[in-house]
Amino acid sequence: MAGLRPHARVLFWPSLALLAVVGATGYFYGSLPEPWENLALLAAAAALVLLLCLLPLASWLNNRYTITTRRIIFRHGFFVRTRQELLHSRGYDVTVRQNWLQSLAHSGDVLINAGLEHPLVLKDVPDADLVQQVLHDLMESSRTLTGSHHQEQSALADETARWGSR
């Protein structure tokens, strides 16, 4: 089983915003003429930290992809949670799409087309090429297992039919 999230690179700007808000608040706090202005500064800083830092972090933490030997599980959403599953035995097409920044970080978007209206996307996952290779291998081994399972079931059915006809 492998658990994946989008690349942590998406937290760069929120981290930079946190440093800027904390720095500016520390610099200006106490130097304002009225006490209520210092409180207003703290309230504005808290609101900015919430909007610029904590919401992107929570969004990043709530996007998860789990790859098992039988299926891929997509979990995403903040206020409305969504869980989708795709079985390897159903077969699908896997494509990796990378922009120049993703290429530098060895990440990318893995598009999984299972015949649905829109492909399912593992957004900005690390080692996207490796994920694509693993998905192909899991799909192939799932088909092999499914094929041998069907052969065993048909052999069992033939055996049952022979014993039933005697």
N, C-alpha and C positions, 0 to 999 in steps of 0.2 A: 504494500500500500504506500502511496506517495501523496503527500499533501502539498499543494502549491497555492501561492498567492501571487498577485501582480508584483512586479519588481519593486523593491523598496525605494527605488530612485524617485518614485512619485512623492515621497515624503521630503524631498530636498527643499522645495519652496515653502511648505508649511514649517519646516524646521528653521529656515532662514527668517520667516515671518515671526516666529516665536522669539528668536534672538533679538530682532529689531524692536518688537513690542516691549519686551522685558528691558532692553537697554534704554529705550526712550522713556519708559515709565520710571525707571530708576534715576534717570538724569533729571527729569522734570518734577518728580514727586518731592514735595517739601519746599520747592522754590516758588510755588504759586502763592499769590497774596492772600487768598481766602481759603479757609479750611474746606469748604464745600467744593472748591475747585479741585483740591487734591482727591477728594472722594469721587468726584466726577471723572477724574483722570483714571483712577483705579477701576471704576465701572466700565469706562470705555476700553481700557486695556483688557479687562476680563472678557468683554464682548468680542474684541478682536481675536483674542486667543481662542475663544470658543469657535468663531466663524472660520478663522484662517488656519487653525492648527488641530483642534480636537475633532471637528467634523471630518476633515480629510483623513485623519488617523482612524477614526471609527469606520469610515467608508472602506478604507484599505483593509482593516481587520475583518470586515464583514464580507469580503469577496474571497471565497475559498473554492478550490478545485481539488477533488480527491480522485485519484486513479487507483482502482483495485484491479485484481486479476479478472473480475467479471464485468465491471462497469466504470463509467466516469460519472462523478457526482458534482454538479454545479450548485453552489450555494451563494446567493448574493442578496443584497437588499439591506436597508437600514431600518426603515419604519415598516416596510412590507417585505417579509422574508420569502424568498423563492428558492425552491430546491428542484432541480431537474436531474434525471438520471438517463444515461444512454448505455445500453448493453453492448459489449464488444461483439457479441454473436450476431447482432443485427446488421453489422457492416456499415461502414461510413468512409468518407474520403477526408483525408487530413492534409491541410495546407498550412505552410508557415509564411507569414507576412511580416517583414521587418522594415522599419525606416532606418535612417542613418544612425540615429541615436541608439536605437535598439541593437543595431549591428555592433556598435562599439561596446555595449554592455552585454553582448551575447544573449539577448532576450528577444522576444517577438510575440506576435499574436498567432495563436494556433487556432485555425478555423476548422471546425468539424462539421462537414456536410453529411447529414444522415437522411437526406431526402425531405427535410422539413422546409417550410417556407423561407426561413432565414437560418443560416448556419449558426451553430453554437460557437462561441468564441471564448477561448482562454486568453484573456487580455494580458499582454506584456509579461509573460511568464519567463523566468530565467531558464537558460539552456533550451530554447524552443526547439532546436533541431533534435536534441536528445529526447524531448517529450514526443515529437513526431515519430521518431524511430521506435520508442517504447510502445506507443499506441498502435503502430503497424504490427509490431511483434505480438502484442496482446490480442489484437484482432485475429491474426493468423493462428495463434495457439488456441483461441476460443473456437474458431471454425474447425480446427483439427479435432478438438475435444468434442464439439457438437457432432461432427461427422462420425467419430468413433462411438459416441453415445447412441446415435441413431442406428448404427450397425448392430450394437449390442441389443437394442430394443427390438429390431427386426429379427435378429437371430433368436431372441427369447420368444417372440411371437410365433416364429416358425416352429420352434420346439414345442410350444404350447399347443399349436395347431396339430402337430403330429401326434402328441399324446392324447389330444381330444378326439382324434379320428379313430383311435384304436378301440 
